[in-house]
Amino acid sequence: MEPADNNELFEHFRFTADPGQAPLRIDKFLFNRLENTSRSRIQSAANAGNILSNSSPVKPNYRVKPGDVITIILPHPPRKIELIPEDIPLDILFEDEDVIVVNKRTGLVVHPGYGHYTGTLVNALMYHLRDNPLFHSGEERPGLVHRIDKNTSGLLVVAKNELALNRLASQFFHKTSKRTYSALVWGDMNDEEGTIRGHIGRNPKDRKQMHVFPDGDQGKEAMTHYRVLERLGYVNLVECRLETGRTHQIRVHFQYISHPLFNDPEYGGDRILRGTIFTKYKQFVQNCFDLLPGQALHARTLGFVHPSSGKEMLFDAPLPEGFSALLQKWRTYIQGRRDG
């Protein structure tokens, strides 16, 4: 087995069958090689077209031959903690038998993990979908194929069955899903649009933070496209489109080019980085910080192919109240300076 390529909420494994490999069903072949993975989970991946032999999709009954190169995408790892359904309000934009699209509020953690075992989006979904077998399947992150940070608001799609889960996971893995984000960044961008490139990995000095490795000697390749939507003096509203989906990608990429996200405590945006030294301005910025619990970042649009119908789905979630109020405050401030 070659090293797994863990791309956020799904895993990618690659195996090469030995020269002496006896004919064996591919689901048995993989079951023998993958830890903590059930036959049914492997069969679901195959039925969704997520198991390839020599680059071609195969069914669970395909017999592995000597020298076959087998790859599999699995959408979620096994559960490590006990999950509890909780009656937490959800802002649901769309729901059918296969998927549910949620507009996540700022401050809500997506899935349980260290320090956040309850009160997450997954706990809320387990309550909302309490009659759904997938949400009682023993998985740590049932239905999830992507995520956004605790203090990032916006759109998430969640699968409601194994087939939808595998088909959506394939879209996110192969980057055919469409996502844009709205962000307020410190400073006036030089260009109307551009692309930020730089490998992203864990910060060796602080494991809770990510870090850009410009030489590409560490981390994973990451690319963020942006365009300026509105210039507000010392801050700019930008739209971001991700070519890759690394942890904290937008936040760490904009820090890397010296334009941290407004009020981002982990990447230096929660202090005054542009502007004047006047007390009145300092108080104004503090009042702006008070409108948000963290970084000014919102997952605005989400597009994907429906896993059953094949129909293109596109959703748009307007900015949350705090983010909108923040922008209006800056507009009023800039207008006041111009009038003055």
Backbone hydrogen bonds in HBPLUS format (Angstrom, degrees):
<---DONOR---> <-ACCEPTOR-->    atom                        ^
c    i                          cat <-CA-CA->   ^        H-A-AA   ^      H-
h    n   atom  resd res      DA  || num        DHA   H-A  angle D-A-AA Bond
n    s   type  num  typ     dist DA aas  dist angle  dist       angle   num
A0002-GLU N   A0014-ARG O   3.16 MM  12  5.79 166.0  2.18 161.2 165.6     1
A0005-ASP N   A0012-HIS O   3.18 MM   7  5.23 156.6  2.24 142.4 147.7     2
A0007-ASN N   A0010-PHE O   3.23 MM   3  5.80 132.2  2.48 156.6 169.0     3
A0011-GLU N   A0074-LEU O   2.75 MM  63  5.20 154.5  1.81 153.6 159.7     4
A0074-LEU N   A0011-GLU O   2.91 MM  63  5.20 160.5  1.95 149.2 155.6     5
A0013-PHE N   A0072-ILE O   3.00 MM  59  5.41 164.3  2.03 156.6 160.5     6
A0072-ILE N   A0013-PHE O   3.02 MM  59  5.41 152.5  2.10 146.4 151.6     7
A0015-PHE N   A0070-ILE O   2.75 MM  55  5.08 165.1  1.77 155.2 160.6     8
A0070-ILE N   A0015-PHE O   2.71 MM  55  5.08 154.7  1.77 154.5 161.1     9
A0017-ALA N   A0068-ASP O   2.82 MM  51  5.23 164.4  1.84 155.1 159.0    10
A0067-GLY N   A0017-ALA O   3.02 MM  50  4.80 143.3  2.16 110.3 118.9    11
A0021-GLN N   A0018-ASP O   3.03 MM   3  5.14 161.1  2.07 117.4 116.8    12
A0064-VAL N   A0024-LEU O   2.76 MM  40  5.35 161.3  1.79 151.9 145.4    13
A0028-LYS N   A0025-ARG O   3.08 MM   3  5.39 121.4  2.44 102.9 116.8    14
A0029-PHE N   A0025-ARG O   2.91 MM   4  6.18 159.9  1.95 153.4 160.1    15
A0026-ILE N   A0062-TYR O   2.66 MM  36  5.55 141.0  1.81 163.8 177.3    16
A0030-LEU N   A0026-ILE O   2.96 MM   4  6.09 162.0  1.99 147.8 150.7    17
A0031-PHE N   A0027-ASP O   2.95 MM   4  5.96 151.5  2.03 136.5 145.4    18
A0032-ASN N   A0028-LYS O   3.05 MM   4  6.18 149.4  2.15 148.0 153.8    19
A0033-ARG N   A0030-LEU O   2.95 MM   3  5.06 143.6  2.09 101.4 112.8    20
A0034-LEU N   A0030-LEU O   2.89 MM   4  5.96 136.9  2.08 160.0 169.4    21
A0042-ILE N   A0038-SER O   3.19 MM   4  6.51 155.4  2.25 145.5 151.7    22
A0043-GLN N   A0039-ARG O   2.84 MM   4  6.12 159.3  1.88 153.8 160.0    23
A0044-SER N   A0040-SER O   2.89 MM   4  6.07 152.1  1.97 144.7 151.7    24
A0045-ALA N   A0041-ARG O   3.14 MM   4  6.39 152.6  2.22 140.2 147.0    25
A0046-ALA N   A0042-ILE O   3.02 MM   4  6.36 153.7  2.09 147.3 154.7    26
A0047-ASN N   A0043-GLN O   2.89 MM   4  6.14 162.4  1.92 152.7 157.0    27
A0048-ALA N   A0044-SER O   3.14 MM   4  6.29 134.1  2.36 139.4 150.3    28
A0050-ASN N   A0045-ALA O   2.81 MM   5  5.04 156.8  1.86 162.9 155.2    29
A0049-GLY N   A0046-ALA O   2.96 MM   3  5.15 160.7  2.00 109.5 115.3    30
A0073-ILE N   A0050-ASN O   3.10 MM  23  5.51 148.3  2.21 144.9 154.5    31
A0058-VAL N   A0051-ILE O   3.03 MM   7  6.11 151.4  2.11 159.7 160.3    32
A0052-LEU N   A0071-THR O   2.87 MM  19  5.22 161.4  1.91 149.0 155.4    33
A0071-THR N   A0052-LEU O   2.94 MM  19  5.22 158.3  1.99 144.4 151.1    34
A0053-SER N   A0056-SER O   2.85 MM   3  5.33 160.3  1.88 149.5 147.4    35
A0056-SER N   A0053-SER O   3.14 MM   3  5.33 163.9  2.17 109.3 114.3    36
A0054-ASN N   A0069-VAL O   2.79 MM  15  5.07 170.6  1.80 148.3 151.2    37
A0062-TYR N   A0059-LYS O   3.04 MM   3  5.59 168.7  2.06 122.1 124.7    38
A0068-ASP N   A0065-LYS O   3.11 MM   3  5.68 163.4  2.14 141.0 141.1    39
A0086-GLU N   A0123-ASN O   2.98 MM  37  5.27 163.9  2.00 125.1 123.7    40
A0088-ILE N   A0086-GLU O   2.92 MM   2  5.71 122.8  2.25 112.0  95.5    41
A0103-ASN N   A0091-ASP O   2.84 MM  12  5.37 170.1  1.85 164.9 168.2    42
A0093-LEU N   A0101-VAL O   2.85 MM   8  5.56 153.4  1.92 152.1 160.2    43
A0101-VAL N   A0094-PHE O   2.82 MM   7  5.11 165.9  1.84 147.2 151.1    44
A0096-ASP N   A0099-VAL O   3.06 MM   3  5.74 159.5  2.11 164.1 167.8    45
A0160-LYS N   A0098-ASP O   2.72 MM  62  5.02 150.8  1.81 149.2 143.1    46
A0100-ILE N   A0158-VAL O   2.90 MM  58  5.27 145.2  2.02 150.2 159.6    47
A0158-VAL N   A0100-ILE O   2.86 MM  58  5.27 156.7  1.91 151.7 159.7    48
A0102-VAL N   A0156-LEU O   2.84 MM  54  5.33 160.5  1.88 161.0 165.0    49
A0156-LEU N   A0102-VAL O   2.92 MM  54  5.33 146.1  2.03 153.0 162.3    50
A0104-LYS N   A0154-GLY O   2.63 MM  50  5.00 151.6  1.71 149.8 140.9    51
A0154-GLY N   A0104-LYS O   2.93 MM  50  5.00 155.5  1.99 141.6 141.5    52
A0108-LEU N   A0105-ARG O   3.39 MM   3  6.02 161.7  2.42 134.4 134.7    53
A0107-GLY N   A0150-LYS O   2.81 MM  43  5.04 139.2  1.97 132.0 138.8    54
A0121-LEU N   A0109-VAL O   2.79 MM  12  6.21 154.5  1.85 154.9 163.8    55
A0122-VAL N   A0110-VAL O   3.01 MM  12  6.28 138.8  2.19 150.8 162.0    56
A0113-GLY N   A0116-HIS O   2.96 MM   3  5.26 148.9  2.06 119.7 129.7    57
A0116-HIS N   A0113-GLY O   2.85 MM   3  5.26 162.1  1.89 133.6 138.6    58
A0124-ALA N   A0120-THR O   3.08 MM   4  6.45 154.2  2.15 147.3 154.6    59
A0125-LEU N   A0121-LEU O   2.82 MM   4  6.12 154.4  1.88 151.1 158.7    60
A0126-MET N   A0122-VAL O   2.86 MM   4  6.06 152.9  1.94 149.6 156.9    61
A0127-TYR N   A0123-ASN O   3.29 MM   4  6.55 140.8  2.45 136.6 145.6    62
A0128-HIS N   A0124-ALA O   2.95 MM   4  6.24 167.7  1.97 151.7 155.2    63
A0129-LEU N   A0125-LEU O   2.72 MM   4  5.72 156.2  1.77 151.2 157.3    64
A0130-ARG N   A0127-TYR O   3.32 MM   3  4.89 142.0  2.47 113.8 106.7    65
A0132-ASN N   A0129-LEU O   2.92 MM   3  5.28 163.9  1.95 119.3 122.9    66
A0135-PHE N   A0132-ASN O   3.11 MM   3  5.71 141.4  2.27 115.4 124.6    67
A0136-HIS N   A0133-PRO O   2.97 MM   3  5.25 157.8  2.02 116.2 117.7    68
A0144-LEU N   A0141-ARG O   3.21 MM   3  5.75 166.2  2.23 132.6 136.4    69
A0159-ALA N   A0143-GLY O   2.89 MM  16  4.44 163.9  1.92 133.5 131.3    70
A0152-THR N   A0149-ASP O   3.08 MM   3  5.10 163.2  2.11 108.1 112.4    71
A0153-SER N   A0297-LEU O   3.30 MM 144  6.75 153.7  2.37 153.0 150.6    72
A0299-ALA N   A0153-SER O   2.72 MM 146  6.10 168.7  1.73 146.0 146.5    73
A0155-LEU N   A0299-ALA O   3.13 MM 144  5.49 157.0  2.19 132.9 134.7    74
A0165-LEU N   A0161-ASN O   2.92 MM   4  6.08 156.1  1.98 151.6 159.5    75
A0166-ASN N   A0162-GLU O   2.96 MM   4  6.19 160.2  2.00 151.8 155.5    76
A0167-ARG N   A0163-LEU O   2.97 MM   4  6.19 163.0  2.00 152.3 157.3    77
A0168-LEU N   A0164-ALA O   2.87 MM   4  5.95 159.7  1.91 150.6 156.1    78
A0169-ALA N   A0165-LEU O   2.92 MM   4  5.97 157.2  1.97 142.9 150.2    79
A0170-SER N   A0166-ASN O   3.04 MM   4  6.21 150.5  2.13 141.9 148.9    80
A0171-GLN N   A0167-ARG O   3.28 MM   4  6.57 151.1  2.37 137.7 144.3    81
A0171-GLN N   A0168-LEU O   3.03 MM   3  5.09 115.3  2.47  96.5 112.0    82
A0172-PHE N   A0168-LEU O   3.00 MM   4  6.37 161.6  2.03 158.9 163.2    83
A0173-PHE N   A0169-ALA O   2.84 MM   4  5.94 154.6  1.90 148.1 156.0    84
A0174-HIS N   A0170-SER O   2.90 MM   4  6.00 159.8  1.94 146.8 152.0    85
A0176-THR N   A0171-GLN O   2.90 MM   5  5.13 157.8  1.95 149.8 153.0    86
A0175-LYS N   A0172-PHE O   3.30 MM   3  4.85 155.3  2.36  91.4  98.1    87
A0178-LYS N   A0303-GLY O   2.75 MM 125  4.56 168.8  1.76 135.1 138.9    88
A0303-GLY N   A0178-LYS O   2.59 MM 125  4.56 149.8  1.68 146.4 149.6    89
A0180-THR N   A0301-THR O   3.27 MM 121  5.19 156.3  2.32 124.2 127.7    90
A0300-ARG N   A0180-THR O   2.88 MM 120  5.73 118.5  2.26 130.7 148.1    91
A0301-THR N   A0180-THR O   3.22 MM 121  5.19 162.1  2.25 131.6 136.6    92
A0181-TYR N   A0240-CYS O   2.85 MM  59  5.00 152.9  1.93 141.0 149.4    93
A0240-CYS N   A0181-TYR O   2.80 MM  59  5.00 159.9  1.83 144.1 150.4    94
A0182-SER N   A0298-HIS O   2.80 MM 116  5.17 158.1  1.85 151.4 157.7    95
A0298-HIS N   A0182-SER O   2.87 MM 116  5.17 153.2  1.95 153.1 159.8    96
A0183-ALA N   A0238-VAL O   2.93 MM  55  5.36 159.4  1.97 155.9 160.0    97
A0238-VAL N   A0183-ALA O   2.80 MM  55  5.36 170.1  1.81 164.9 167.8    98
A0184-LEU N   A0296-ALA O   3.12 MM 112  5.49 153.8  2.19 145.0 149.9    99
A0262-PHE N   A0184-LEU O   2.80 MM  78  5.68 174.5  1.81 150.5 151.8   100
A0185-VAL N   A0236-ASN O   2.88 MM  51  5.42 164.6  1.91 160.0 160.8   101
A0236-ASN N   A0185-VAL O   2.95 MM  51  5.42 156.3  2.00 150.0 157.8   102
A0186-TRP N   A0260-PRO O   2.90 MM  74  5.71 168.4  1.91 164.8 166.2   103
A0187-GLY N   A0234-TYR O   2.68 MM  47  4.90 155.8  1.74 146.4 137.7   104
A0228-VAL N   A0192-GLU O   2.67 MM  36  5.23 161.7  1.70 156.9 161.0   105
A0194-GLY N   A0226-TYR O   2.96 MM  32  5.52 154.5  2.03 146.1 148.5   106
A0226-TYR N   A0194-GLY O   2.88 MM  32  5.52 163.4  1.91 158.8 159.5   107
A0196-ILE N   A0224-THR O   2.75 MM  28  5.12 166.2  1.77 154.4 157.6   108
A0224-THR N   A0196-ILE O   2.96 MM  28  5.12 161.2  1.99 147.2 153.5   109
A0198-GLY N   A0222-ALA O   3.30 MM  24  5.69 151.2  2.39 154.1 154.3   110
A0213-PHE N   A0199-HIS O   2.74 MM  14  5.12 161.7  1.77 145.6 152.2   111
A0200-ILE N   A0220-LYS O   2.79 MM  20  5.29 155.7  1.84 146.9 145.9   112
A0220-LYS N   A0200-ILE O   2.85 MM  20  5.29 160.2  1.89 131.7 131.0   113
A0201-GLY N   A0211-HIS O   3.04 MM  10  5.51 157.7  2.09 152.3 159.3   114
A0211-HIS N   A0201-GLY O   2.73 MM  10  5.51 145.3  1.84 162.7 173.6   115
A0203-ASN N   A0209-GLN O   2.97 MM   6  5.55 168.4  1.98 142.6 139.3   116
A0206-ASP N   A0203-ASN O   3.05 MM   3  5.21 141.4  2.21 105.7 116.7   117
A0209-GLN N   A0206-ASP O   3.02 MM   3  5.66 158.1  2.07 119.2 125.8   118
A0216-GLY N   A0213-PHE O   2.97 MM   3  5.54 160.2  2.01 119.3 125.8   119
A0243-GLU N   A0223-MET O   2.99 MM  20  5.26 168.2  2.00 155.4 154.7   120
A0225-HIS N   A0241-ARG O   2.88 MM  16  5.07 171.6  1.88 160.8 158.0   121
A0241-ARG N   A0225-HIS O   2.78 MM  16  5.07 160.1  1.81 146.6 151.1   122
A0227-ARG N   A0239-GLU O   2.99 MM  12  5.43 141.3  2.14 146.1 156.4   123
A0239-GLU N   A0227-ARG O   2.88 MM  12  5.43 164.4  1.91 160.4 164.4   124
A0229-LEU N   A0237-LEU O   2.75 MM   8  5.47 159.0  1.79 149.5 155.7   125
A0230-GLU N   A0237-LEU O   3.17 MM   7  5.03 154.9  2.24 139.5 139.6   126
A0237-LEU N   A0230-GLU O   2.82 MM   7  5.03 165.9  1.84 154.1 158.3   127
A0232-LEU N   A0235-VAL O   2.85 MM   3  5.26 151.6  1.93 159.9 167.2   128
A0249-GLN N   A0246-ARG O   3.16 MM   3  5.10 148.9  2.26 132.2 124.9   129
A0252-VAL N   A0248-HIS O   2.90 MM   4  5.97 171.1  1.91 172.9 174.2   130
A0253-HIS N   A0249-GLN O   2.90 MM   4  5.88 154.9  1.97 150.1 157.8   131
A0254-PHE N   A0250-ILE O   3.07 MM   4  6.14 164.4  2.09 150.5 153.7   132
A0255-GLN N   A0251-ARG O   3.22 MM   4  6.36 146.9  2.34 135.5 144.6   133
A0256-TYR N   A0252-VAL O   2.98 MM   4  6.07 150.3  2.07 138.3 146.5   134
A0257-ILE N   A0253-HIS O   3.23 MM   4  6.64 138.0  2.42 140.6 150.1   135
A0259-HIS N   A0254-PHE O   2.76 MM   5  5.06 160.8  1.79 165.2 158.8   136
A0258-SER N   A0255-GLN O   2.94 MM   3  4.96 158.1  1.99 112.3 114.0   137
A0264-ASP N   A0261-LEU O   3.18 MM   3  5.52 141.9  2.34 140.8 131.9   138
A0296-ALA N   A0262-PHE O   3.05 MM  34  5.60 142.1  2.20 153.4 164.0   139
A0263-ASN N   A0269-GLY O   2.70 MM   6  4.68 138.0  1.87 132.8 118.7   140
A0269-GLY N   A0264-ASP O   2.78 MM   5  4.38 141.8  1.93 146.9 144.1   141
A0281-TYR N   A0278-PHE O   3.12 MM   3  5.37 121.4  2.48 101.1 114.6   142
A0282-LYS N   A0278-PHE O   3.08 MM   4  6.44 159.9  2.12 152.3 158.3   143
A0283-GLN N   A0279-THR O   2.94 MM   4  6.20 156.1  2.00 150.9 156.8   144
A0284-PHE N   A0280-LYS O   3.00 MM   4  6.22 150.5  2.09 139.8 148.2   145
A0285-VAL N   A0281-TYR O   2.93 MM   4  6.26 162.1  1.97 157.7 160.6   146
A0286-GLN N   A0282-LYS O   3.02 MM   4  6.24 159.1  2.07 145.1 151.1   147
A0287-ASN N   A0283-GLN O   2.94 MM   4  6.17 154.6  2.00 147.8 154.4   148
A0288-CYS N   A0284-PHE O   3.02 MM   4  6.38 143.6  2.15 142.0 152.4   149
A0288-CYS N   A0285-VAL O   3.01 MM   3  4.92 118.4  2.40  92.1 108.1   150
A0289-PHE N   A0285-VAL O   2.86 MM   4  6.25 157.2  1.91 154.6 160.4   151
A0290-ASP N   A0286-GLN O   3.03 MM   4  6.28 150.7  2.12 146.6 154.2   152
A0291-LEU N   A0288-CYS O   3.06 MM   3  5.47 155.7  2.12 110.5 118.1   153
A0292-LEU N   A0289-PHE O   3.11 MM   3  5.81 161.2  2.15 120.3 125.2   154
A0297-LEU N   A0295-GLN O   3.02 MM   2  5.70 121.5  2.37 109.4  93.2   155
A0317-ALA N   A0300-ARG O   2.80 MM  17  5.20 163.4  1.83 155.3 161.2   156
A0302-LEU N   A0315-PHE O   2.99 MM  13  5.24 150.2  2.08 139.6 144.9   157
A0315-PHE N   A0302-LEU O   2.85 MM  13  5.24 157.0  1.90 145.5 153.3   158
A0304-PHE N   A0313-MET O   2.99 MM   9  5.41 148.9  2.08 142.7 152.4   159
A0313-MET N   A0304-PHE O   2.80 MM   9  5.41 166.5  1.82 163.5 168.3   160
A0306-HIS N   A0311-LYS O   2.76 MM   5  5.25 175.0  1.76 154.0 153.9   161
A0310-GLY N   A0306-HIS O   2.99 MM   4  4.93 145.8  2.11 130.1 138.0   162
A0324-SER N   A0320-PRO O   2.98 MM   4  6.21 165.8  2.00 162.5 167.2   163
A0325-ALA N   A0321-GLU O   2.91 MM   4  6.11 160.1  1.95 151.4 157.0   164
A0326-LEU N   A0322-GLY O   2.96 MM   4  6.11 148.4  2.06 140.9 149.8   165
A0327-LEU N   A0323-PHE O   3.06 MM   4  6.40 159.9  2.10 152.1 155.8   166
A0328-GLN N   A0324-SER O   3.02 MM   4  6.29 161.2  2.06 149.4 154.7   167
A0329-LYS N   A0325-ALA O   2.96 MM   4  6.16 150.0  2.05 145.0 152.9   168
A0330-TRP N   A0326-LEU O   3.14 MM   4  6.49 157.9  2.19 149.9 154.9   169
A0331-ARG N   A0327-LEU O   2.90 MM   4  6.20 158.0  1.95 152.8 159.6   170
A0332-THR N   A0328-GLN O   2.95 MM   4  6.13 161.8  1.98 148.8 153.2   171
A0333-TYR N   A0329-LYS O   2.95 MM   4  6.17 155.4  2.02 145.1 152.5   172
A0334-ILE N   A0330-TRP O   2.89 MM   4  6.08 169.8  1.90 155.7 157.6   173
A0335-GLN N   A0331-ARG O   2.93 MM   4  6.05 162.0  1.96 148.5 154.1   174
A0336-GLY N   A0332-THR O   2.93 MM   4  6.05 151.3  2.01 142.5 150.4   175
A0337-ARG N   A0333-TYR O   3.03 MM   4  6.37 149.5  2.13 147.7 155.6   176
A0338-ARG N   A0334-ILE O   2.99 MM   4  6.31 155.4  2.05 149.7 156.3   177
A0339-ASP N   A0335-GLN O   2.87 MM   4  6.08 159.6  1.91 150.3 156.2   178
A0340-GLY N   A0336-GLY O   2.87 MM   4  5.90 139.4  2.04 136.1 147.6   179
